């Protein structure tokens, strides 16, 4: 390859690399914690509601209340 062709190939690969990494940049710059919400439509005494409450308490415990 000639030098000019080699420069063009490197330029193309460089731009592809930047284009690939760009969408992921906001994930690395995240500073605030992620907040989760959970909704359940079963009535309060239903077993799924009870289990969901236990699950929420476990998540809260494992994330130190976060």
PDB file of N, CA, C and O in Angstrom:
ATOM      1  N   UNK A   1       0.838  -1.187   0.000  1.00  0.00           N
ATOM      2  CA  UNK A   1       0.000   0.000   0.000  1.00  0.00           C
ATOM      3  C   UNK A   1       0.878   1.243   0.000  1.00  0.00           C
ATOM      4  O   UNK A   1       1.964   1.276   0.578  1.00  0.00           O
ATOM      5  N   UNK A   2       0.378   2.218  -0.647  1.00  0.00           N
ATOM      6  CA  UNK A   2       1.074   3.499  -0.636  1.00  0.00           C
ATOM      7  C   UNK A   2       0.775   4.213   0.669  1.00  0.00           C
ATOM      8  O   UNK A   2      -0.191   3.892   1.362  1.00  0.00           O
ATOM      9  N   UNK A   3       1.593   5.161   0.987  1.00  0.00           N
ATOM     10  CA  UNK A   3       1.455   5.883   2.250  1.00  0.00           C
ATOM     11  C   UNK A   3       0.092   6.588   2.345  1.00  0.00           C
ATOM     12  O   UNK A   3      -0.531   6.574   3.407  1.00  0.00           O
ATOM     13  N   UNK A   4      -0.367   7.191   1.273  1.00  0.00           N
ATOM     14  CA  UNK A   4      -1.650   7.903   1.290  1.00  0.00           C
ATOM     15  C   UNK A   4      -2.808   6.924   1.539  1.00  0.00           C
ATOM     16  O   UNK A   4      -3.730   7.238   2.292  1.00  0.00           O
ATOM     17  N   UNK A   5      -2.765   5.746   0.914  1.00  0.00           N
ATOM     18  CA  UNK A   5      -3.811   4.744   1.126  1.00  0.00           C
ATOM     19  C   UNK A   5      -3.795   4.255   2.569  1.00  0.00           C
ATOM     20  O   UNK A   5      -4.851   4.038   3.164  1.00  0.00           O
ATOM     21  N   UNK A   6      -2.618   4.084   3.124  1.00  0.00           N
ATOM     22  CA  UNK A   6      -2.486   3.631   4.508  1.00  0.00           C
ATOM     23  C   UNK A   6      -3.067   4.659   5.477  1.00  0.00           C
ATOM     24  O   UNK A   6      -3.725   4.295   6.452  1.00  0.00           O
ATOM     25  N   UNK A   7      -2.826   5.925   5.211  1.00  0.00           N
ATOM     26  CA  UNK A   7      -3.385   6.991   6.053  1.00  0.00           C
ATOM     27  C   UNK A   7      -4.908   6.974   5.995  1.00  0.00           C
ATOM     28  O   UNK A   7      -5.565   7.162   7.019  1.00  0.00           O
ATOM     29  N   UNK A   8      -5.470   6.752   4.825  1.00  0.00           N
ATOM     30  CA  UNK A   8      -6.928   6.712   4.675  1.00  0.00           C
ATOM     31  C   UNK A   8      -7.510   5.514   5.424  1.00  0.00           C
ATOM     32  O   UNK A   8      -8.555   5.637   6.063  1.00  0.00           O
ATOM     33  N   UNK A   9      -6.856   4.372   5.355  1.00  0.00           N
ATOM     34  CA  UNK A   9      -7.327   3.181   6.065  1.00  0.00           C
ATOM     35  C   UNK A   9      -7.311   3.431   7.569  1.00  0.00           C
ATOM     36  O   UNK A   9      -8.273   3.092   8.258  1.00  0.00           O
ATOM     37  N   UNK A  10      -6.228   4.022   8.093  1.00  0.00           N
ATOM     38  CA  UNK A  10      -6.158   4.319   9.525  1.00  0.00           C
ATOM     39  C   UNK A  10      -7.213   5.338   9.938  1.00  0.00           C
ATOM     40  O   UNK A  10      -7.785   5.237  11.023  1.00  0.00           O
ATOM     41  N   UNK A  11      -7.469   6.305   9.089  1.00  0.00           N
ATOM     42  CA  UNK A  11      -8.497   7.305   9.361  1.00  0.00           C
ATOM     43  C   UNK A  11      -9.875   6.652   9.453  1.00  0.00           C
ATOM     44  O   UNK A  11     -10.650   6.954  10.360  1.00  0.00           O
ATOM     45  N   UNK A  12     -10.174   5.765   8.522  1.00  0.00           N
ATOM     46  CA  UNK A  12     -11.472   5.076   8.521  1.00  0.00           C
ATOM     47  C   UNK A  12     -11.631   4.231   9.778  1.00  0.00           C
ATOM     48  O   UNK A  12     -12.671   4.283  10.435  1.00  0.00           O
ATOM     49  N   UNK A  13     -10.598   3.449  10.118  1.00  0.00           N
ATOM     50  CA  UNK A  13     -10.680   2.626  11.323  1.00  0.00           C
ATOM     51  C   UNK A  13     -10.772   3.485  12.583  1.00  0.00           C
ATOM     52  O   UNK A  13     -11.475   3.126  13.527  1.00  0.00           O
ATOM     53  N   UNK A  14     -10.083   4.589  12.600  1.00  0.00           N
ATOM     54  CA  UNK A  14     -10.152   5.493  13.746  1.00  0.00           C
ATOM     55  C   UNK A  14     -11.542   6.067  13.927  1.00  0.00           C
ATOM     56  O   UNK A  14     -12.056   6.122  15.044  1.00  0.00           O
ATOM     57  N   UNK A  15     -12.153   6.494  12.832  1.00  0.00           N
ATOM     58  CA  UNK A  15     -13.512   7.042  12.913  1.00  0.00           C
ATOM     59  C   UNK A  15     -14.520   5.980  13.323  1.00  0.00           C
ATOM     60  O   UNK A  15     -15.467   6.268  14.055  1.00  0.00           O
ATOM     61  N   UNK A  16     -14.320   4.750  12.853  1.00  0.00           N
ATOM     62  CA  UNK A  16     -15.205   3.656  13.258  1.00  0.00           C
ATOM     63  C   UNK A  16     -15.066   3.390  14.752  1.00  0.00           C
ATOM     64  O   UNK A  16     -16.060   3.137  15.432  1.00  0.00           O
ATOM     65  N   UNK A  17     -13.854   3.445  15.260  1.00  0.00           N
ATOM     66  CA  UNK A  17     -13.626   3.227  16.685  1.00  0.00           C
ATOM     67  C   UNK A  17     -14.277   4.297  17.530  1.00  0.00           C
ATOM     68  O   UNK A  17     -14.861   3.996  18.571  1.00  0.00           O
ATOM     69  N   UNK A  18     -14.185   5.544  17.097  1.00  0.00           N
ATOM     70  CA  UNK A  18     -14.825   6.641  17.822  1.00  0.00           C
ATOM     71  C   UNK A  18     -16.339   6.485  17.754  1.00  0.00           C
ATOM     72  O   UNK A  18     -17.031   6.695  18.750  1.00  0.00           O
ATOM     73  N   UNK A  19     -16.849   6.121  16.598  1.00  0.00           N
ATOM     74  CA  UNK A  19     -18.290   5.931  16.438  1.00  0.00           C
ATOM     75  C   UNK A  19     -18.819   4.782  17.277  1.00  0.00           C
ATOM     76  O   UNK A  19     -19.970   4.808  17.715  1.00  0.00           O
ATOM     77  N   UNK A  20     -17.988   3.775  17.503  1.00  0.00           N
ATOM     78  CA  UNK A  20     -18.412   2.643  18.330  1.00  0.00           C
ATOM     79  C   UNK A  20     -18.392   2.999  19.807  1.00  0.00           C
ATOM     80  O   UNK A  20     -19.282   2.585  20.549  1.00  0.00           O
ATOM     81  N   UNK A  21     -17.409   3.746  20.244  1.00  0.00           N
ATOM     82  CA  UNK A  21     -17.265   4.068  21.663  1.00  0.00           C
ATOM     83  C   UNK A  21     -18.186   5.203  22.103  1.00  0.00           C
ATOM     84  O   UNK A  21     -18.542   5.285  23.278  1.00  0.00           O
ATOM     85  N   UNK A  22     -18.571   6.069  21.189  1.00  0.00           N
ATOM     86  CA  UNK A  22     -19.358   7.248  21.540  1.00  0.00           C
ATOM     87  C   UNK A  22     -20.683   6.937  22.241  1.00  0.00           C
ATOM     88  O   UNK A  22     -21.000   7.612  23.220  1.00  0.00           O
ATOM     89  N   UNK A  23     -21.474   5.955  21.797  1.00  0.00           N
ATOM     90  CA  UNK A  23     -22.751   5.689  22.482  1.00  0.00           C
ATOM     91  C   UNK A  23     -22.573   5.209  23.923  1.00  0.00           C
ATOM     92  O   UNK A  23     -23.498   5.336  24.726  1.00  0.00           O
ATOM     93  N   UNK A  24     -21.416   4.667  24.264  1.00  0.00           N
ATOM     94  CA  UNK A  24     -21.197   4.159  25.611  1.00  0.00           C
ATOM     95  C   UNK A  24     -20.636   5.216  26.555  1.00  0.00           C
ATOM     96  O   UNK A  24     -20.540   4.967  27.757  1.00  0.00           O
ATOM     97  N   UNK A  25     -20.269   6.368  26.054  1.00  0.00           N
ATOM     98  CA  UNK A  25     -19.659   7.412  26.876  1.00  0.00           C
ATOM     99  C   UNK A  25     -20.549   7.863  28.032  1.00  0.00           C
ATOM    100  O   UNK A  25     -20.024   8.045  29.131  1.00  0.00           O
ATOM    101  N   UNK A  26     -21.865   8.057  27.864  1.00  0.00           N
ATOM    102  CA  UNK A  26     -22.673   8.495  29.007  1.00  0.00           C
ATOM    103  C   UNK A  26     -22.696   7.484  30.162  1.00  0.00           C
ATOM    104  O   UNK A  26     -22.841   7.881  31.318  1.00  0.00           O
ATOM    105  N   UNK A  27     -22.558   6.215  29.874  1.00  0.00           N
ATOM    106  CA  UNK A  27     -22.568   5.215  30.934  1.00  0.00           C
ATOM    107  C   UNK A  27     -21.347   5.357  31.833  1.00  0.00           C
ATOM    108  O   UNK A  27     -21.430   5.088  33.032  1.00  0.00           O
ATOM    109  N   UNK A  28     -20.225   5.772  31.279  1.00  0.00           N
ATOM    110  CA  UNK A  28     -19.014   5.934  32.072  1.00  0.00           C
ATOM    111  C   UNK A  28     -19.026   7.234  32.861  1.00  0.00           C
ATOM    112  O   UNK A  28     -18.325   7.341  33.867  1.00  0.00           O
ATOM    113  N   UNK A  29     -19.795   8.217  32.437  1.00  0.00           N
ATOM    114  CA  UNK A  29     -19.813   9.516  33.080  1.00  0.00           C
ATOM    115  C   UNK A  29     -20.916   9.637  34.126  1.00  0.00           C
ATOM    116  O   UNK A  29     -21.130  10.724  34.662  1.00  0.00           O
ATOM    117  N   UNK A  30     -21.608   8.568  34.422  1.00  0.00           N
ATOM    118  CA  UNK A  30     -22.733   8.615  35.342  1.00  0.00           C
ATOM    119  C   UNK A  30     -22.251   8.887  36.760  1.00  0.00           C
ATOM    120  O   UNK A  30     -21.342   8.216  37.250  1.00  0.00           O
ATOM    121  N   UNK A  31     -22.858   9.871  37.420  1.00  0.00           N
ATOM    122  CA  UNK A  31     -22.452  10.222  38.775  1.00  0.00           C
ATOM    123  C   UNK A  31     -23.563  10.000  39.794  1.00  0.00           C
ATOM    124  O   UNK A  31     -23.269   9.719  40.956  1.00  0.00           O
ATOM    125  N   UNK A  32     -24.808  10.113  39.406  1.00  0.00           N
ATOM    126  CA  UNK A  32     -25.894   9.936  40.367  1.00  0.00           C
ATOM    127  C   UNK A  32     -26.314   8.467  40.419  1.00  0.00           C
ATOM    128  O   UNK A  32     -26.179   7.750  39.427  1.00  0.00           O
ATOM    129  N   UNK A  33     -26.819   8.017  41.563  1.00  0.00           N
ATOM    130  CA  UNK A  33     -27.223   6.609  41.682  1.00  0.00           C
ATOM    131  C   UNK A  33     -28.458   6.303  40.843  1.00  0.00           C
ATOM    132  O   UNK A  33     -29.249   7.192  40.526  1.00  0.00           O
ATOM    133  N   UNK A  34     -28.605   5.057  40.498  1.00  0.00           N
ATOM    134  CA  UNK A  34     -29.760   4.602  39.731  1.00  0.00           C
ATOM    135  C   UNK A  34     -30.907   4.349  40.698  1.00  0.00           C
ATOM    136  O   UNK A  34     -30.728   3.665  41.705  1.00  0.00           O
ATOM    137  N   UNK A  35     -32.067   4.884  40.407  1.00  0.00           N
ATOM    138  CA  UNK A  35     -33.251   4.668  41.240  1.00  0.00           C
ATOM    139  C   UNK A  35     -34.179   3.695  40.537  1.00  0.00           C
ATOM    140  O   UNK A  35     -34.517   3.876  39.367  1.00  0.00           O
ATOM    141  N   UNK A  36     -34.584   2.665  41.258  1.00  0.00           N
ATOM    142  CA  UNK A  36     -35.499   1.675  40.719  1.00  0.00           C
ATOM    143  C   UNK A  36     -36.883   1.874  41.316  1.00  0.00           C
ATOM    144  O   UNK A  36     -37.015   2.282  42.470  1.00  0.00           O
ATOM    145  N   UNK A  37     -37.893   1.591  40.542  1.00  0.00           N
ATOM    146  CA  UNK A  37     -39.256   1.598  41.069  1.00  0.00           C
ATOM    147  C   UNK A  37     -39.888   0.254  40.730  1.00  0.00           C
ATOM    148  O   UNK A  37     -39.508  -0.398  39.758  1.00  0.00           O
ATOM    149  N   UNK A  38     -40.839  -0.144  41.530  1.00  0.00           N
ATOM    150  CA  UNK A  38     -41.464  -1.443  41.353  1.00  0.00           C
ATOM    151  C   UNK A  38     -42.942  -1.301  41.625  1.00  0.00           C
ATOM    152  O   UNK A  38     -43.335  -0.647  42.591  1.00  0.00           O
ATOM    153  N   UNK A  39     -43.753  -1.893  40.805  1.00  0.00           N
ATOM    154  CA  UNK A  39     -45.196  -1.814  40.958  1.00  0.00           C
ATOM    155  C   UNK A  39     -45.769  -3.223  40.879  1.00  0.00           C
ATOM    156  O   UNK A  39     -45.328  -4.048  40.079  1.00  0.00           O
ATOM    157  N   UNK A  40     -46.752  -3.477  41.719  1.00  0.00           N
ATOM    158  CA  UNK A  40     -47.417  -4.781  41.706  1.00  0.00           C
ATOM    159  C   UNK A  40     -48.922  -4.544  41.786  1.00  0.00           C
ATOM    160  O   UNK A  40     -49.381  -3.662  42.512  1.00  0.00           O
ATOM    161  N   UNK A  41     -49.671  -5.320  41.050  1.00  0.00           N
ATOM    162  CA  UNK A  41     -51.108  -5.064  40.950  1.00  0.00           C
ATOM    163  C   UNK A  41     -51.959  -6.032  41.765  1.00  0.00           C
ATOM    164  O   UNK A  41     -53.186  -5.927  41.760  1.00  0.00           O
ATOM    165  N   UNK A  42     -51.326  -6.972  42.467  1.00  0.00           N
ATOM    166  CA  UNK A  42     -52.085  -7.909  43.295  1.00  0.00           C
ATOM    167  C   UNK A  42     -52.534  -7.228  44.586  1.00  0.00           C
ATOM    168  O   UNK A  42     -51.891  -6.276  45.029  1.00  0.00           O
ATOM    169  N   UNK A  43     -53.619  -7.691  45.196  1.00  0.00           N
ATOM    170  CA  UNK A  43     -54.053  -7.115  46.476  1.00  0.00           C
ATOM    171  C   UNK A  43     -53.039  -7.424  47.583  1.00  0.00           C
ATOM    172  O   UNK A  43     -52.222  -8.335  47.448  1.00  0.00           O
ATOM    173  N   UNK A  44     -53.100  -6.657  48.675  1.00  0.00           N
ATOM    174  CA  UNK A  44     -52.111  -6.738  49.757  1.00  0.00           C
ATOM    175  C   UNK A  44     -51.911  -8.143  50.329  1.00  0.00           C
ATOM    176  O   UNK A  44     -50.760  -8.524  50.540  1.00  0.00           O
ATOM    177  N   UNK A  45     -52.947  -8.933  50.593  1.00  0.00           N
ATOM    178  CA  UNK A  45     -52.691 -10.248  51.203  1.00  0.00           C
ATOM    179  C   UNK A  45     -52.224 -11.329  50.220  1.00  0.00           C
ATOM    180  O   UNK A  45     -51.906 -12.442  50.639  1.00  0.00           O
ATOM    181  N   UNK A  46     -52.180 -11.023  48.952  1.00  0.00           N
ATOM    182  CA  UNK A  46     -51.800 -12.022  47.955  1.00  0.00           C
ATOM    183  C   UNK A  46     -50.342 -12.438  48.141  1.00  0.00           C
ATOM    184  O   UNK A  46     -49.505 -11.621  48.526  1.00  0.00           O
ATOM    185  N   UNK A  47     -50.036 -13.722  47.867  1.00  0.00           N
ATOM    186  CA  UNK A  47     -48.683 -14.223  48.099  1.00  0.00           C
ATOM    187  C   UNK A  47     -47.638 -13.508  47.232  1.00  0.00           C
ATOM    188  O   UNK A  47     -46.500 -13.332  47.667  1.00  0.00           O
ATOM    189  N   UNK A  48     -48.004 -13.097  46.020  1.00  0.00           N
ATOM    190  CA  UNK A  48     -47.050 -12.365  45.170  1.00  0.00           C
ATOM    191  C   UNK A  48     -46.708 -10.998  45.761  1.00  0.00           C
ATOM    192  O   UNK A  48     -45.573 -10.537  45.643  1.00  0.00           O
ATOM    193  N   UNK A  49     -47.676 -10.357  46.389  1.00  0.00           N
ATOM    194  CA  UNK A  49     -47.423  -9.071  47.026  1.00  0.00           C
ATOM    195  C   UNK A  49     -46.504  -9.248  48.225  1.00  0.00           C
ATOM    196  O   UNK A  49     -45.595  -8.444  48.432  1.00  0.00           O
ATOM    197  N   UNK A  50     -46.729 -10.282  49.009  1.00  0.00           N
ATOM    198  CA  UNK A  50     -45.883 -10.551  50.175  1.00  0.00           C
ATOM    199  C   UNK A  50     -44.453 -10.850  49.721  1.00  0.00           C
ATOM    200  O   UNK A  50     -43.497 -10.319  50.287  1.00  0.00           O
ATOM    201  N   UNK A  51     -44.310 -11.690  48.713  1.00  0.00           N
ATOM    202  CA  UNK A  51     -42.976 -12.013  48.199  1.00  0.00           C
ATOM    203  C   UNK A  51     -42.292 -10.781  47.606  1.00  0.00           C
ATOM    204  O   UNK A  51     -41.083 -10.612  47.764  1.00  0.00           O
ATOM    205  N   UNK A  52     -43.043  -9.931  46.933  1.00  0.00           N
ATOM    206  CA  UNK A  52     -42.465  -8.707  46.368  1.00  0.00           C
ATOM    207  C   UNK A  52     -41.960  -7.788  47.471  1.00  0.00           C
ATOM    208  O   UNK A  52     -40.917  -7.152  47.322  1.00  0.00           O
ATOM    209  N   UNK A  53     -42.687  -7.715  48.567  1.00  0.00           N
ATOM    210  CA  UNK A  53     -42.243  -6.905  49.707  1.00  0.00           C
ATOM    211  C   UNK A  53     -40.957  -7.452  50.315  1.00  0.00           C
ATOM    212  O   UNK A  53     -40.058  -6.690  50.669  1.00  0.00           O
ATOM    213  N   UNK A  54     -40.875  -8.765  50.433  1.00  0.00           N
ATOM    214  CA  UNK A  54     -39.656  -9.388  50.957  1.00  0.00           C
ATOM    215  C   UNK A  54     -38.483  -9.143  50.009  1.00  0.00           C
ATOM    216  O   UNK A  54     -37.366  -8.876  50.451  1.00  0.00           O
ATOM    217  N   UNK A  55     -38.741  -9.236  48.716  1.00  0.00           N
ATOM    218  CA  UNK A  55     -37.692  -8.986  47.730  1.00  0.00           C
ATOM    219  C   UNK A  55     -37.195  -7.544  47.828  1.00  0.00           C
ATOM    220  O   UNK A  55     -35.991  -7.292  47.777  1.00  0.00           O
ATOM    221  N   UNK A  56     -38.127  -6.600  47.970  1.00  0.00           N
ATOM    222  CA  UNK A  56     -37.751  -5.184  48.069  1.00  0.00           C
ATOM    223  C   UNK A  56     -36.898  -4.940  49.313  1.00  0.00           C
ATOM    224  O   UNK A  56     -35.942  -4.166  49.267  1.00  0.00           O
ATOM    225  N   UNK A  57     -37.239  -5.593  50.422  1.00  0.00           N
ATOM    226  CA  UNK A  57     -36.439  -5.444  51.646  1.00  0.00           C
ATOM    227  C   UNK A  57     -35.035  -6.018  51.448  1.00  0.00           C
ATOM    228  O   UNK A  57     -34.058  -5.452  51.937  1.00  0.00           O
ATOM    229  N   UNK A  58     -34.935  -7.127  50.739  1.00  0.00           N
ATOM    230  CA  UNK A  58     -33.621  -7.733  50.476  1.00  0.00           C
ATOM    231  C   UNK A  58     -32.769  -6.823  49.578  1.00  0.00           C
ATOM    232  O   UNK A  58     -31.569  -6.667  49.805  1.00  0.00           O
ATOM    233  N   UNK A  59     -33.391  -6.233  48.572  1.00  0.00           N
ATOM    234  CA  UNK A  59     -32.658  -5.307  47.701  1.00  0.00           C
ATOM    235  C   UNK A  59     -32.182  -4.120  48.498  1.00  0.00           C
ATOM    236  O   UNK A  59     -31.041  -3.685  48.339  1.00  0.00           O
ATOM    237  N   UNK A  60     -33.033  -3.584  49.354  1.00  0.00           N
ATOM    238  CA  UNK A  60     -32.671  -2.431  50.193  1.00  0.00           C
ATOM    239  C   UNK A  60     -31.513  -2.799  51.126  1.00  0.00           C
ATOM    240  O   UNK A  60     -30.596  -2.002  51.324  1.00  0.00           O
ATOM    241  N   UNK A  61     -31.559  -4.008  51.698  1.00  0.00           N
ATOM    242  CA  UNK A  61     -30.489  -4.443  52.602  1.00  0.00           C
ATOM    243  C   UNK A  61     -29.160  -4.582  51.856  1.00  0.00           C
ATOM    244  O   UNK A  61     -28.120  -4.147  52.350  1.00  0.00           O
ATOM    245  N   UNK A  62     -29.195  -5.188  50.670  1.00  0.00           N
ATOM    246  CA  UNK A  62     -27.961  -5.442  49.917  1.00  0.00           C
ATOM    247  C   UNK A  62     -27.375  -4.179  49.302  1.00  0.00           C
ATOM    248  O   UNK A  62     -26.189  -4.142  48.973  1.00  0.00           O
ATOM    249  N   UNK A  63     -28.190  -3.151  49.144  1.00  0.00           N
ATOM    250  CA  UNK A  63     -27.679  -1.888  48.582  1.00  0.00           C
ATOM    251  C   UNK A  63     -27.501  -0.833  49.670  1.00  0.00           C
ATOM    252  O   UNK A  63     -27.339   0.348  49.363  1.00  0.00           O
ATOM    253  N   UNK A  64     -27.530  -1.238  50.915  1.00  0.00           N
ATOM    254  CA  UNK A  64     -27.365  -0.323  52.051  1.00  0.00           C
ATOM    255  C   UNK A  64     -28.377   0.808  52.030  1.00  0.00           C
ATOM    256  O   UNK A  64     -28.037   1.970  52.257  1.00  0.00           O
ATOM    257  N   UNK A  65     -29.619   0.456  51.756  1.00  0.00           N
ATOM    258  CA  UNK A  65     -30.691   1.435  51.770  1.00  0.00           C
ATOM    259  C   UNK A  65     -30.748   2.309  50.525  1.00  0.00           C
ATOM    260  O   UNK A  65     -31.582   3.210  50.437  1.00  0.00           O
ATOM    261  N   UNK A  66     -29.879   2.053  49.576  1.00  0.00           N
ATOM    262  CA  UNK A  66     -29.812   2.873  48.356  1.00  0.00           C
ATOM    263  C   UNK A  66     -30.796   2.398  47.398  1.00  0.00           C
ATOM    264  O   UNK A  66     -30.908   2.949  46.303  1.00  0.00           O
TER     265      UNK A  66
END
